[in-house]
Amino acid sequence: MTMEKKICLLPGDGIGPEILAEGVRVLRAAAEKAGHSFSFEEALIGGAAIDATGSPLPAETVAKCKASDAVFLAAVGGPKWDGLDPKIRPERGLLGIRKELGLFANLRPALMLPELAGACLLRPEVAAKGLDLIVVRELTGDIYFGEPRAIEMRNGLRTGYNTMIYNEEEIRRIARVAFETARQRRKRVCSVEKSNVLETSRLWKQVVIEVHDADYADIELSHLYVDNAAMQLVRDPSQFDVILTGNIFGDILSDEASVITGSLGMLPSASMGADGPGLFEPIHGSAPDIAGQDKANPLATILSAAMLLRLGLHMPDEADMIEKAVRKTLQDGYRTGDIMEPGKTLVGCREMGCRVEERL
Ligand code: NAD
């Protein structure tokens, strides 16, 4: 069935415009092949938006994102804006758009492709067991947003405090995302918390079990304390399918899970809300050290385009098509500098995008 979809593009800073151009190249090609009609509209975010308007997230950008079916973002930030007041730094644009779109679920797959097993940071016998998991992290609650929070004087000492807080509805909705995600994968969810010491985590565990028992008995549910989960991730990541966790634990575990694959330039992510457009972006930053040199790896962005199709536009076949084209490009030996190995063909950002497009 032919579908018309509107995609809002946020190129941002540094390598952002280069990698997003390749993501769009591949999206256009996939749409054409499948007979869909995608329209693209660009908007400003991050440092580029500060330079043009004074704000890292202009109101016009928010409006364009809300009017779209999906938002495709590259990266924001760079040394040029590091000296600014934290309230108007480029990263504020990112936090702001997540909030505006009500994106409470962050999905980060960590997948080690056999073609890139050499980059994996784990011992070969551990890497050989494979790594194909997804971290489902709650994004809008927890200790990052809990009140009260402050640094103040107590008994003559400077004292800082934050509040770790979740209500049952916040836990329920992220648990559902994890169980639904597992249904499309290997049907296993591991919920990660610290219920041996934290009340917030005790409630987390109770509610996750309630949601599971009520609606997802077909999914295998297990529980781990976060310290053990961090250890298991490096000891034997092959045991995980979907990891469900809160904001702060997810922040740390999703970085750990992705870095062990060894290829920052390969990893996509999705952030979803209850309704409205989702936001799709590579997990890496704006890589100012290689910006404008056609050296960046666009594959994380291209794989984010696949997530956009699968989760944002409900086009799983088209998403599969892109993922297969990426695998084929790697099998055929093309590599950007960050994943280069002896005997392979070194290509730039643009050529990598073209090679994937060819293989669609
Ligand atoms: P970074 O991810 O931008 O770069 C880390 C290292 O990885 C650099 O050496 C970079 O060259 C390399 N790298 C990253 N992406 C690559 C790619 N696609 N291809 C090849 N190499 C790649 O992280 P950083 O250096 O800590 O941060 C740079 C800027 O990005 C900062 O301003 C930071 O705030 C921002 N940042 C933004 C996001 C985001 O937009 N989501 C995330 C992280 C950092």
Residues whose N, C-alpha, C, O or C-beta is under 5 A from the ligand:
A	BS01	NAD	A74 A75 V76 G77 G78 G265 P282 I283 H284 G285 S286 A287 P288 D289 I290 K295 A296 N297 D338
